[in-house]
Amino acid sequence: FDPMKDPVRVITPVIAAPWLLALCPFFATGEVHVLGLGHSRTGTESLAVAMQILGLGPGYTWREVIGSGINNIAHRRHDLEAWSTALEGPPDFDTVFANYSTVVGPPASMFLGDLLKKYPDAKVILTKRSSTRPTWFASISYSFCLFYSGSALDAVRSSGFFSSIISSWSLLQDMRSSADAAATRSLGARFPEGHHWDTACNDPEYAERVYNAWNALVEGTVPAGQLLVFETGKHGWKELCAFLGVPEPTPTPGSSRRSYPWQNSRGEFGILVRYYWAESIMVYLLPLLPFAALAFWYKPGKVELWRQLGKSKEC
């Protein structure tokens, strides 16, 4: 490429660059049109995937905060820090939700009043557990509660040694405290006991009461014409598409209809828990590996074996 023979290829980027930089904020900024204000373990992740299938853009869920892969914690750390410090109020929604058109589930949904004030015209979907499914307490006991204070995993990862190596665990616990504070502010006088994950994970009666109080809060706050109460496991594409005003998705090849997504099952959550356990064990075993190697290398008789091999002329 000779710039003297093809000056257009040189001039075009120079002219276009300022315009692209000027227009970049308009392309980068997304507008939130749908809020999923259901509590944890009510099908929020499935709802986010369903809306993405319908072409409503990417959804902001808890996975965007903590991730579900090995490298996601580091990649999304700025979001985790934003939510972990939101004890007195929400983070900057314009920054956190940039490029997202839907926001679904905790930790964002716990800031109910702030979200409705910021996005007054957004359609709201309240996901609920179907009556045919296990109770909410039974679901959180085998998922989120395995992460929170008092759990065996928390006891292992909260030690000073672990936190000095991987600090994201303390941020997760801070985010939980921020979500508790936000949900307590949202519930207000409707539920004077406040929202406390630690209590919900240990008291099934309290868990069901705070879960029902949250659902009543959303139903009592959002205007009926702006709200869809969606029972996961009972409702599907028909109810969702009618509310959003979009056609149902095309069937998958070889079938007459497309199944509604089923995400973040108890088994899938178990994989994430096992990853955290494996990471925890490796962090504690890592300092012991050099000593284990030395013990194996210099075990009785081993040194003499190396000496004999060193004197041997055989290769």
C-alpha positions as CSV (number, residue, x, y, z in Angstrom):
1,F,0.0,0.0,0.0
2,D,1.5,3.3,-1.2
3,P,-0.3,6.3,0.4
4,M,0.8,8.5,-2.5
5,K,-0.9,6.3,-5.0
6,D,-4.1,5.9,-3.0
7,P,-4.7,9.1,-1.0
8,V,-8.4,8.3,-0.5
9,R,-7.6,5.4,1.9
10,V,-5.6,7.9,4.0
11,I,-8.0,10.9,3.9
12,T,-11.2,8.9,4.5
13,P,-10.4,7.7,8.0
14,V,-9.1,11.1,9.0
15,I,-12.4,12.7,8.0
16,A,-14.6,10.0,9.3
17,A,-12.9,9.6,12.7
18,P,-14.3,12.8,14.3
19,W,-17.8,12.0,13.2
20,L,-17.6,8.5,14.6
21,L,-16.3,9.8,17.9
22,A,-19.1,12.4,18.0
23,L,-21.8,9.9,17.2
24,C,-20.4,7.1,19.4
25,P,-22.4,8.0,22.5
26,F,-25.7,7.7,20.5
27,F,-24.7,4.2,19.3
28,A,-23.4,3.1,22.7
29,T,-26.2,4.2,24.9
30,G,-29.1,1.8,25.3
31,E,-32.6,2.7,26.6
32,V,-34.2,0.3,29.1
33,H,-37.7,-0.6,28.0
34,V,-38.5,-3.6,30.2
35,L,-37.9,-4.2,33.9
36,G,-38.1,-7.6,35.4
37,L,-38.8,-7.0,39.1
38,G,-39.2,-10.6,40.2
39,H,-37.2,-11.8,43.2
40,S,-34.4,-14.3,42.9
41,R,-35.2,-17.9,41.9
42,T,-38.4,-17.0,40.1
43,G,-37.3,-17.5,36.5
44,T,-35.6,-14.1,36.0
45,E,-32.7,-15.6,34.0
46,S,-35.1,-17.5,31.8
47,L,-37.1,-14.3,31.2
48,A,-33.9,-12.4,30.2
49,V,-33.0,-15.1,27.7
50,A,-36.6,-15.2,26.4
51,M,-36.6,-11.5,25.7
52,Q,-33.3,-11.7,24.0
53,I,-34.7,-14.4,21.7
54,L,-37.6,-12.0,20.9
55,G,-35.1,-9.5,19.7
56,L,-35.3,-7.1,22.7
57,G,-31.6,-6.9,23.1
58,P,-29.3,-8.1,25.9
59,G,-30.7,-8.3,29.4
60,Y,-28.8,-7.1,32.5
61,T,-29.1,-9.9,35.1
62,W,-27.0,-11.1,38.1
63,R,-24.7,-13.0,35.6
64,E,-23.6,-9.6,34.2
65,V,-22.4,-8.7,37.7
66,I,-20.7,-11.9,39.0
67,G,-20.5,-13.9,35.8
68,S,-20.7,-17.7,35.5
69,G,-17.2,-18.4,34.1
70,I,-13.7,-18.4,35.5
71,N,-12.7,-15.1,34.0
72,N,-16.0,-13.2,34.3
73,I,-15.4,-12.0,37.8
74,A,-12.3,-10.0,36.7
75,H,-14.0,-8.9,33.5
76,R,-17.1,-7.5,35.2
77,R,-15.4,-6.4,38.4
78,H,-16.3,-2.7,37.9
79,D,-20.0,-3.7,38.0
80,L,-19.5,-5.8,41.1
81,E,-17.8,-2.8,42.8
82,A,-20.6,-0.5,41.7
83,W,-23.3,-2.7,43.3
84,S,-21.2,-3.5,46.4
85,T,-21.0,0.2,47.3
86,A,-24.6,1.0,46.7
87,L,-25.6,0.8,50.4
88,E,-27.2,4.3,50.5
89,G,-28.5,4.5,47.0
90,P,-28.3,3.0,43.5
91,P,-25.3,3.2,41.2
92,D,-25.4,5.4,38.1
93,F,-28.0,3.5,36.0
94,D,-26.9,5.3,32.8
95,T,-23.4,3.9,33.2
96,V,-24.3,0.4,34.5
97,F,-27.1,-0.2,32.0
98,A,-25.4,1.2,29.0
99,N,-26.1,-1.0,25.9
100,Y,-28.9,-2.9,27.8
101,S,-32.5,-2.6,26.9
102,T,-33.9,-4.9,29.6
103,V,-33.0,-5.2,33.3
104,V,-34.1,-8.3,35.1
105,G,-33.8,-9.6,38.6
106,P,-31.5,-8.8,41.6
107,P,-29.4,-7.0,42.4
108,A,-31.0,-4.3,40.2
109,S,-34.6,-5.2,40.9
110,M,-34.1,-4.6,44.6
111,F,-33.9,-0.9,43.8
112,L,-37.5,-0.9,42.8
113,G,-38.4,2.7,43.5
114,D,-35.3,4.1,41.9
115,L,-35.9,2.0,38.7
116,L,-39.5,3.1,38.4
117,K,-38.5,6.7,38.9
118,K,-35.7,6.5,36.3
119,Y,-37.8,4.5,33.8
120,P,-41.5,5.5,34.4
121,D,-42.6,4.3,31.0
122,A,-40.9,0.9,31.0
123,K,-43.0,-2.3,31.0
124,V,-42.7,-4.3,34.1
125,I,-42.7,-8.1,34.5
126,L,-43.1,-9.7,37.9
127,T,-41.9,-13.3,37.7
128,K,-43.3,-15.6,40.3
129,R,-42.8,-19.3,41.1
130,S,-45.6,-21.5,40.0
131,S,-47.6,-23.2,42.7
132,T,-46.6,-26.5,41.3
133,R,-42.9,-25.8,41.9
134,P,-41.0,-26.2,45.3
135,T,-41.3,-23.3,47.7
136,W,-39.1,-20.3,47.3
137,F,-37.2,-21.2,50.5
138,A,-36.5,-24.6,49.2
139,S,-35.1,-23.1,46.0
140,I,-32.8,-20.5,47.6
141,S,-31.6,-23.0,50.1
142,Y,-29.8,-24.9,47.3
143,S,-28.6,-21.9,45.4
144,F,-28.0,-18.4,46.8
145,C,-27.9,-19.4,50.4
146,L,-24.8,-21.5,49.7
147,F,-23.0,-18.3,49.1
148,Y,-24.1,-16.1,52.0
149,S,-22.9,-15.5,55.5
150,G,-22.9,-18.6,57.7
151,S,-22.5,-21.1,54.8
152,A,-19.5,-23.4,54.7
153,L,-18.3,-21.8,51.5
154,D,-18.4,-18.4,53.2
155,A,-16.4,-19.6,56.2
156,V,-13.7,-20.9,53.9
157,R,-13.5,-17.9,51.5
158,S,-13.9,-15.2,54.2
159,S,-10.5,-15.9,55.8
160,G,-7.9,-13.3,55.7
161,F,-5.6,-15.5,53.6
162,F,-8.2,-16.1,50.9
163,S,-9.3,-12.5,50.8
164,S,-5.8,-11.3,50.4
165,I,-5.5,-13.3,47.2
166,I,-9.0,-13.1,45.8
167,S,-10.9,-10.0,47.1
168,S,-14.1,-10.5,45.0
169,W,-15.7,-12.6,47.7
170,S,-15.9,-9.7,50.1
171,L,-17.4,-7.6,47.3
172,L,-20.1,-10.2,46.8
173,Q,-21.0,-10.1,50.4
174,D,-21.0,-6.3,50.3
175,M,-23.3,-6.5,47.3
176,R,-25.7,-8.7,49.3
177,S,-25.8,-6.1,52.1
178,S,-26.5,-3.4,49.5
179,A,-29.3,-5.4,48.0
180,D,-30.8,-6.1,51.5
181,A,-30.7,-2.3,52.3
182,A,-32.3,-1.5,48.9
183,A,-35.1,-4.1,49.3
184,T,-35.7,-2.9,52.9
185,R,-36.1,0.7,51.6
186,S,-38.4,-0.5,48.8
187,L,-40.6,-2.5,51.2
188,G,-40.8,0.2,53.7
189,A,-43.9,0.1,56.0
190,R,-45.3,-2.8,54.0
191,F,-42.8,-5.1,55.7
192,P,-41.3,-3.5,58.8
193,E,-39.0,-6.5,59.5
194,G,-36.9,-5.5,56.5
195,H,-35.2,-7.7,53.9
196,H,-32.4,-9.9,55.2
197,W,-30.9,-12.7,53.2
198,D,-29.2,-14.3,56.2
199,T,-32.6,-14.6,57.9
200,A,-34.3,-15.9,54.8
201,C,-31.7,-18.6,54.4
202,N,-32.3,-19.9,57.9
203,D,-36.0,-19.3,58.6
204,P,-38.5,-20.8,56.1
205,E,-41.4,-18.9,57.6
206,Y,-39.7,-15.6,57.3
207,A,-38.5,-16.4,53.8
208,E,-42.1,-17.0,52.5
209,R,-43.3,-13.8,54.2
210,V,-40.7,-11.6,52.7
211,Y,-41.1,-13.3,49.3
212,N,-44.9,-12.7,49.4
213,A,-44.4,-9.1,50.6
214,W,-42.1,-8.3,47.7
215,N,-44.6,-9.7,45.2
216,A,-47.4,-7.6,46.8
217,L,-45.2,-4.5,46.7
218,V,-44.6,-4.8,43.0
219,E,-48.3,-5.6,42.2
220,G,-49.4,-2.7,44.5
221,T,-46.9,-0.1,43.0
222,V,-46.9,-0.7,39.3
223,P,-50.1,0.3,37.3
224,A,-52.1,-2.7,36.2
225,G,-51.8,-1.8,32.5
226,Q,-48.0,-1.6,32.8
227,L,-47.5,-4.9,34.7
228,L,-47.4,-8.6,33.7
229,V,-47.5,-11.1,36.5
230,F,-45.7,-14.1,34.9
231,E,-45.8,-17.5,36.7
232,T,-42.7,-19.4,35.6
233,G,-43.6,-22.9,34.8
234,K,-47.2,-22.1,34.0
235,H,-47.0,-19.1,31.6
236,G,-44.9,-19.0,28.5
237,W,-44.5,-17.3,25.1
238,K,-48.2,-16.6,24.6
239,E,-48.5,-14.4,27.7
240,L,-45.1,-12.8,27.4
241,C,-45.4,-11.9,23.7
242,A,-49.0,-10.6,24.1
243,F,-47.8,-8.2,26.8
244,L,-44.7,-7.0,24.9
245,G,-46.6,-6.7,21.7
246,V,-44.3,-8.9,19.6
247,P,-44.9,-12.1,17.7
248,E,-44.1,-15.5,19.2
249,P,-40.6,-16.9,18.1
250,T,-40.4,-19.2,15.1
251,P,-40.4,-22.9,16.0
252,T,-37.1,-24.7,16.1
253,P,-36.3,-27.1,13.2
254,G,-38.2,-30.4,13.6
255,S,-40.8,-29.1,16.0
256,S,-44.1,-27.3,15.9
257,R,-43.2,-24.7,18.4
258,R,-40.3,-23.2,20.3
259,S,-39.9,-24.2,23.9
260,Y,-39.7,-21.4,26.5
261,P,-36.2,-21.2,27.9
262,W,-35.4,-22.9,31.2
263,Q,-32.2,-21.3,32.6
264,N,-30.3,-21.3,35.9
265,S,-31.8,-24.6,37.2
266,R,-30.7,-26.0,40.6
267,G,-28.2,-28.2,38.7
268,E,-26.7,-25.3,36.8
269,F,-26.3,-23.4,40.0
270,G,-24.6,-26.4,41.5
271,I,-21.9,-26.2,38.9
272,L,-21.2,-22.6,39.9
273,V,-21.0,-23.6,43.5
274,R,-18.6,-26.5,42.7
275,Y,-16.4,-24.1,40.8
276,Y,-16.2,-21.8,43.8
277,W,-15.3,-24.7,46.0
278,A,-12.6,-25.9,43.6
279,E,-11.2,-22.4,43.5
280,S,-11.2,-22.2,47.3
281,I,-9.4,-25.5,47.7
282,M,-6.8,-24.6,45.1
283,V,-6.0,-21.3,46.8
284,Y,-5.3,-23.1,50.1
285,L,-3.4,-26.0,48.5
286,L,-1.3,-23.8,46.2
287,P,1.2,-22.7,49.0
288,L,1.6,-26.4,50.0
289,L,2.6,-27.6,46.5
290,P,6.3,-26.7,46.8
291,F,6.6,-28.5,50.1
292,A,4.8,-31.5,48.6
293,A,7.1,-31.5,45.6
294,L,10.2,-31.3,47.9
295,A,8.9,-34.2,50.0
296,F,8.4,-36.3,47.0
297,W,11.7,-35.4,45.4
298,Y,13.8,-36.1,48.5
299,K,11.9,-39.0,50.0
300,P,14.1,-41.7,51.5
301,G,16.2,-43.5,48.9
302,K,15.3,-41.0,46.2
303,V,18.5,-38.9,46.5
304,E,20.7,-42.0,46.2
305,L,18.7,-43.1,43.1
306,W,19.4,-39.7,41.5
307,R,23.1,-40.0,42.3
308,Q,23.3,-43.5,40.7
309,L,21.5,-42.3,37.6
310,G,23.9,-39.3,37.4
311,K,26.9,-41.6,37.4
312,S,25.4,-44.0,34.9
313,K,26.4,-43.5,31.3
314,E,23.1,-44.8,30.0
315,C,20.7,-42.2,28.5
